[in-house]
Amino acid sequence: MKRFFLGLMVASMLAGCKSAPPPPTPLEQLNAQQKSGHVVFQSHCQICHNDRTNDTLVGPALIGIYKKQYLPSGAAATDERVSATILHGRNMMPPQANVINQQDLDDLLAYLHTL
């Protein structure tokens, strides 16, 4: 019985050790590229995605997208995978390859890293 309670106590302590990911970088602390990326996000992404809350819209919330090991699709959270999704679309997300240029994509990725 002692072992059970000791095990339960250790498990409770370990579960409590998980900390919440840090919040997004405040907008006023973004560098120039990240600020440009925020503008790109507002122009092309915010209609379907939240960036600073976990609330889903049409698409998943993007807060903490790079702080997780995997994207909502199950793919690794890398610039390559995020770029591919943005440019080529996925499921209900339309491709943005004809809408967004390389500089805007780079700026957007820089901004997403701050979330």
Secondary structure, DSSP 8 states (H G I E B T S, - for coil): -HHHHHHHHHHHHHHHT---------GGG--HHHHHHHHHHHHHTTTT--SSSS--SSS---TTTTTSSB-TTSSB--HHHHHHHHHH-BTTB---TTT--HHHHHHHHHHHTT-
